[in-house]
């Protein structure tokens, strides 16, 4: 399994380089410019509330890796940079450390290097309630991510396909742990129907984890000798599609999957995300540029998110949901097919007195 973790990082970085400059469904989300609505960026607070969790930033470092010496070094860089930029950080799946305690330090480094920050542990939906408690204890975690990855497991040579047990496992985990539970997809997205089911299972927050970022179907297919699942690449719903589809599903939403730059962060906030996770972009900077380059990148993202919020007149990330948004192209077509009226998003300021 350790070799698989290193393979994931190598292949994910290759795919990240391949994606650069390619269009995304997030490009179909246009913030309407009102030339007199801007405010001084100094008035913008980046604090967010995620189901009672107080974060100092609407950007968080999403779960990526861990379990080997190499990925432990990557986690150290990620954690140091998150500490310096005051960002929450999630671990990759700690299952390998639960099965082999000698690998625990490669995850524990996140807490060691970010001792006072917000740290999320991560397990798969197939793990037991006791495993979930152990994962939280391993990182002294402030919250627990439970990841869903059916498409990845299906293609993974070593994959587990007992998908029909996941709902009961999630319910048991929610009962067992004493920290908030965030369920996330790893790149195929959460539909509104899925988010509503998660709500009924006792989940606190849903991270939609849509397409557009690391495609784990492609990653796992690249590890197969025959590479026979290539046609399944791109399976799932994009991040903005998930946000639209799940807007009335009854859970606070986080957005991740294909977040390329700070404008994508504000686009996701405007579609209802409470905060936005970044993975492959930060991973690439960490591996290619090192610790200081990643610290600088994270500070740049914070500054630019603040600036764009000021440009649309939002005094906080939560205020972004009052900005006018045009939904175009493929994303608009999906919304229409799903019965979602996106025309109301284009004139929110006309009926909302909070923003001028």
Residue pairs with C-beta under 8 A, 6 or more apart in sequence:
1 67
1 96
1 99
1 158
2 67
2 68
2 96
2 103
3 68
4 158
4 223
5 65
5 66
5 67
5 68
5 71
5 92
5 96
6 68
6 70
6 71
7 219
7 223
8 65
8 219
9 64
9 65
9 70
9 71
9 74
9 283
9 287
11 218
11 219
11 222
11 223
12 214
12 219
12 280
12 283
13 280
13 283
13 284
13 287
15 214
15 215
15 218
15 219
15 280
16 214
16 280
16 281
16 283
16 284
17 284
19 258
24 212
24 238
24 258
24 260
24 264
25 211
25 212
25 238
25 239
25 240
25 241
25 258
25 329
25 330
25 331
26 212
26 238
26 239
26 240
26 258
26 259
26 260
26 264
26 267
26 268
27 329
28 240
28 327
28 328
28 329
28 330
28 331
28 332
29 240
29 267
29 270
29 271
29 325
29 326
29 327
29 328
29 331
30 325
30 326
30 327
30 328
31 266
31 267
31 270
31 308
31 312
31 323
31 324
31 325
32 323
32 324
32 325
32 326
32 346
33 311
33 312
34 312
34 313
34 324
34 349
34 356
36 356
37 312
37 313
37 349
37 355
37 356
38 310
38 311
38 312
38 313
39 310
39 313
39 315
40 310
41 306
41 307
41 309
41 310
43 310
43 315
44 306
44 309
44 310
44 314
44 315
44 316
45 315
45 316
46 56
46 57
46 58
46 302
46 305
46 306
46 316
46 317
47 54
47 55
47 56
47 316
48 54
48 55
48 57
48 58
48 274
48 275
48 316
48 317
48 318
49 55
49 274
49 318
50 205
50 252
50 254
50 274
50 275
51 180
51 204
51 205
51 252
51 274
52 180
53 118
53 142
53 143
53 180
55 88
55 118
55 275
56 86
56 87
57 85
57 86
57 87
57 88
57 275
57 302
58 265
58 269
58 274
58 275
58 276
58 305
58 317
59 87
59 265
59 275
59 276
59 277
59 278
59 298
59 301
59 302
59 305
60 87
60 88
60 89
60 90
60 118
60 254
60 275
60 276
60 277
60 278
61 78
61 81
61 82
61 87
61 88
61 89
61 90
61 277
61 278
61 279
61 282
62 90
62 184
62 207
62 256
62 277
62 278
62 279
63 90
63 91
63 92
63 93
63 120
63 122
63 145
63 147
63 184
63 279
64 74
64 75
64 78
64 92
64 279
64 280
64 283
65 71
65 74
65 75
65 92
65 283
66 72
66 75
66 91
66 92
66 93
66 94
66 96
66 97
66 103
66 106
66 107
66 110
67 92
67 96
67 97
67 103
67 106
67 107
68 103
68 106
69 106
71 92
71 106
72 105
72 106
72 107
72 109
74 283
74 286
74 287
75 91
75 92
75 106
75 107
75 109
75 110
76 109
76 113
77 286
77 290
77 291
77 294
78 89
78 110
78 282
78 283
78 286
78 294
79 89
79 109
79 110
79 111
79 112
79 113
79 114
80 113
80 114
80 291
80 295
81 87
81 282
81 286
81 291
81 294
81 295
81 297
81 298
82 88
82 89
82 114
82 117
82 298
83 113
83 114
83 117
84 295
84 298
84 299
85 295
85 298
85 299
85 301
85 302
86 117
87 117
87 298
87 302
88 117
88 118
88 119
88 120
88 275
89 110
89 114
89 117
89 118
89 119
89 120
90 119
90 120
90 121
90 122
90 145
90 277
91 107
91 110
91 119
91 120
91 121
91 122
91 139
91 145
92 107
92 122
93 122
93 123
93 124
93 147
94 104
94 107
94 121
94 122
94 123
94 135
94 138
94 139
95 123
95 124
95 127
95 131
96 103
97 103
97 104
97 106
97 107
97 138
98 123
98 127
98 131
98 134
98 135
98 138
104 138
107 138
107 139
108 138
108 139
110 119
110 139
111 119
111 139
111 140
111 141
118 142
118 143
119 139
119 140
119 141
119 142
120 139
120 141
120 142
120 143
120 144
120 145
120 182
121 135
121 136
121 138
121 139
121 141
121 143
121 144
121 145
122 135
122 144
122 145
122 146
122 147
123 131
123 132
123 135
123 144
123 145
123 146
123 147
123 173
124 146
124 147
124 149
125 146
125 147
125 148
125 166
125 169
125 170
125 183
126 160
126 162
126 165
126 166
126 169
127 135
127 169
127 173
128 169
128 172
129 169
129 172
129 173
129 175
129 176
129 177
130 176
132 144
132 146
132 173
132 176
132 177
133 176
133 177
135 141
135 144
136 144
136 177
136 178
136 179
141 179
142 179
143 179
143 180
143 181
143 182
144 173
144 177
144 179
144 180
144 181
144 182
145 182
145 183
145 184
145 207
146 170
146 173
146 181
146 182
146 183
146 184
146 203
147 183
147 184
147 185
147 186
147 209
148 166
148 183
148 184
148 185
148 186
148 190
148 209
149 185
149 186
149 187
149 188
149 216
150 161
150 163
150 188
151 188
151 216
151 217
151 232
151 235
151 236
152 159
152 186
152 187
152 188
152 216
152 217
152 219
152 220
153 159
153 160
153 161
153 163
154 161
154 229
155 216
155 217
155 220
155 221
155 224
155 229
155 232
156 220
156 223
157 220
157 223
157 224
159 220
167 197
167 201
170 181
170 183
170 198
170 201
170 202
170 203
171 201
171 202
173 181
174 181
174 201
174 202
174 203
174 204
175 202
180 204
180 205
181 202
181 203
181 204
181 205
182 203
182 204
182 205
182 206
182 207
182 254
183 190
183 198
183 203
183 205
183 206
183 207
184 190
184 206
184 207
184 208
184 209
184 254
184 256
184 277
185 207
185 208
185 209
185 210
185 236
185 257
186 209
186 214
186 216
187 209
187 210
187 211
187 213
187 214
187 215
187 216
187 217
187 236
187 257
188 209
188 210
188 211
188 217
188 235
188 236
188 237
189 208
189 209
189 210
189 211
189 236
189 237
189 238
189 239
189 241
189 242
189 257
190 198
190 206
190 207
190 208
190 209
190 210
190 237
190 242
190 246
191 237
191 242
191 245
191 246
192 245
192 246
192 247
192 248
192 249
192 338
193 249
194 206
194 246
195 206
195 208
195 246
195 249
195 250
195 251
195 253
196 246
196 249
196 250
196 251
198 206
198 251
199 249
199 250
199 251
203 251
204 251
204 252
205 251
205 252
205 253
205 254
205 274
206 246
206 249
206 251
206 252
206 253
206 254
207 253
207 254
207 255
207 256
207 277
208 237
208 239
208 242
208 243
208 246
208 253
208 254
208 255
208 256
208 257
208 273
209 239
209 242
209 256
209 257
209 277
210 236
210 237
210 238
210 239
210 240
210 241
210 242
210 255
210 256
210 257
210 258
211 234
211 235
211 236
211 237
211 238
211 239
211 257
211 258
212 238
212 239
212 257
212 258
213 239
213 256
213 257
213 258
213 259
213 279
213 280
214 279
214 280
215 233
215 234
217 229
217 232
217 233
217 234
217 235
218 230
218 233
220 229
221 227
221 228
221 229
221 230
221 232
221 233
237 245
237 334
238 257
238 258
238 331
239 255
239 256
239 257
239 258
239 259
239 268
240 267
240 268
240 271
240 327
240 331
241 331
241 334
241 335
242 253
242 255
243 253
243 255
243 268
243 271
243 272
243 273
244 271
244 327
244 331
244 334
244 335
244 338
244 340
244 342
245 338
245 340
246 253
247 253
247 271
247 272
247 340
252 274
253 272
253 273
253 274
254 273
254 274
254 275
254 276
254 277
255 268
255 269
255 271
255 273
255 275
255 276
255 277
256 276
256 277
256 278
256 279
258 264
259 265
259 268
259 276
259 277
259 278
259 281
260 281
261 281
261 304
262 300
262 301
262 304
262 305
262 307
262 308
263 304
263 308
264 276
265 276
265 278
265 301
265 305
265 308
266 305
266 308
266 309
266 312
266 320
267 325
268 276
269 276
269 309
269 317
269 318
269 320
269 321
270 312
270 320
270 321
270 323
270 325
271 321
271 325
271 345
272 321
274 317
274 318
275 317
278 301
281 297
282 294
282 297
282 298
285 293
285 294
285 297
286 293
286 294
289 297
305 317
309 315
309 316
309 317
309 319
309 320
312 320
312 323
312 355
313 319
313 323
313 355
313 356
314 320
314 322
314 323
314 355
319 354
319 355
321 348
322 348
322 349
322 352
322 354
322 355
323 348
323 349
323 355
324 345
324 346
324 347
324 348
324 349
325 342
325 345
325 346
325 348
326 345
326 346
327 335
327 342
327 345
327 346
332 342
335 341
335 342
336 342
349 355
349 356
